[in-house]
């Protein structure tokens, strides 16, 4: 497993194009990985997850994958600095029951209509929080209580992710950023969530779980 940190150039023509159409951004990222003839889902085959974080008027993009990417295939001028790539094996090896970690996750919390089977975004903070708590029960972690007794978790609404795909038409995702702490309860299930992502819209910047030592 590899995690790449990319400092993108917001003046780049390709980045401006990709920022306007998330499907183009997906294709740009997938261009650094080899084709897989045996599967139609190249992203899943290489285990690619990504997230775009804004900072000080610019953007940092984090990209995780099973396969080591070849970032030289990006268009000239797409990045302002060389990419930083590190293996994730030390992180996976350190997942133990009861360990508390700080985390960030951009996810696509939704609910399914029982009659139409269509999915709708969860827009209320309480519903968004409960969605992640349910995911934690599925993926081997719990959200601990903060000093005030509430879950140690903050939700932040983000700009709608939009784009267009020729095969299916319009793409609209209403992402939510989660920041807080979690406690590992099942290392195997949690490792799987870390590798495969959490929730839907993984091709479009959702699902990547980033970890850091717990904050005091």
ChimeraX attribute file (.defattr): number of C-alpha atoms within 10 A of each C-alpha:
attribute: neighborCount
match mode: 1-to-1
recipient: residues
	/A:1	18
	/A:2	17
	/A:3	22
	/A:4	19
	/A:5	17
	/A:6	21
	/A:7	20
	/A:8	20
	/A:9	18
	/A:10	17
	/A:11	13
	/A:12	16
	/A:13	14
	/A:14	19
	/A:15	20
	/A:16	14
	/A:17	12
	/A:18	18
	/A:19	17
	/A:20	15
	/A:21	19
	/A:22	22
	/A:23	21
	/A:24	19
	/A:25	21
	/A:26	19
	/A:27	13
	/A:28	17
	/A:29	21
	/A:30	18
	/A:31	17
	/A:32	16
	/A:33	19
	/A:34	13
	/A:35	15
	/A:36	12
	/A:37	8
	/A:38	8
	/A:39	10
	/A:40	10
	/A:41	12
	/A:42	17
	/A:43	20
	/A:44	15
	/A:45	15
	/A:46	20
	/A:47	18
	/A:48	28
	/A:49	29
	/A:50	25
	/A:51	23
	/A:52	18
	/A:53	14
	/A:54	10
	/A:55	8
	/A:56	5
	/A:57	6
	/A:58	12
	/A:59	15
	/A:60	16
	/A:61	16
	/A:62	21
	/A:63	20
	/A:64	29
	/A:65	23
	/A:66	18
	/A:67	16
	/A:68	18
	/A:69	22
	/A:70	11
	/A:71	18
	/A:72	10
	/A:73	12
	/A:74	15
	/A:75	14
	/A:76	10
	/A:77	15
	/A:78	18
	/A:79	19
	/A:80	13
	/A:81	11
	/A:82	12
	/A:83	16
	/A:84	12
	/A:85	17
	/A:86	14
	/A:87	15
	/A:88	15
	/A:89	10
	/A:90	10
	/A:91	13
	/A:92	17
	/A:93	10
	/A:94	10
	/A:95	18
	/A:96	16
	/A:97	15
	/A:98	14
	/A:99	15
	/A:100	21
	/A:101	17
	/A:102	18
	/A:103	17
	/A:104	17
	/A:105	22
	/A:106	27
	/A:107	26
	/A:108	25
	/A:109	26
	/A:110	20
	/A:111	14
	/A:112	11
	/A:113	10
	/A:114	8
	/A:115	6
	/A:116	7
	/A:117	9
	/A:118	10
	/A:119	12
	/A:120	14
	/A:121	16
	/A:122	18
	/A:123	14
	/A:124	10
	/A:125	14
	/A:126	10
	/A:127	15
	/A:128	23
	/A:129	20
	/A:130	12
	/A:131	17
	/A:132	21
	/A:133	17
	/A:134	12
	/A:135	17
	/A:136	22
	/A:137	15
	/A:138	15
	/A:139	23
	/A:140	20
	/A:141	24
	/A:142	22
	/A:143	20
	/A:144	16
	/A:145	13
	/A:146	12
	/A:147	8
	/A:148	7
	/A:149	8
	/A:150	10
	/A:151	17
	/A:152	16
	/A:153	19
	/A:154	15
	/A:155	17
	/A:156	12
	/A:157	15
	/A:158	12
	/A:159	9
	/A:160	12
	/A:161	19
	/A:162	16
	/A:163	19
	/A:164	15
	/A:165	12
	/A:166	7
	/A:167	6
	/A:168	7
	/A:169	9
	/A:170	12
	/A:171	16
	/A:172	14
	/A:173	23
	/A:174	20
	/A:175	27
	/A:176	25
	/A:177	17
	/A:178	20
	/A:179	17
	/A:180	19
	/A:181	24
	/A:182	25
	/A:183	20
	/A:184	22
	/A:185	20
	/A:186	19
	/A:187	20
	/A:188	16
	/A:189	17
	/A:190	24
	/A:191	19
	/A:192	14
	/A:193	21
	/A:194	20
	/A:195	21
	/A:196	20
	/A:197	24
	/A:198	25
	/A:199	18
	/A:200	16
	/A:201	20
	/A:202	23
	/A:203	20
	/A:204	25
	/A:205	26
	/A:206	27
	/A:207	25
	/A:208	25
	/A:209	21
	/A:210	17
	/A:211	15
	/A:212	12
	/A:213	11
	/A:214	14
	/A:215	9
	/A:216	4
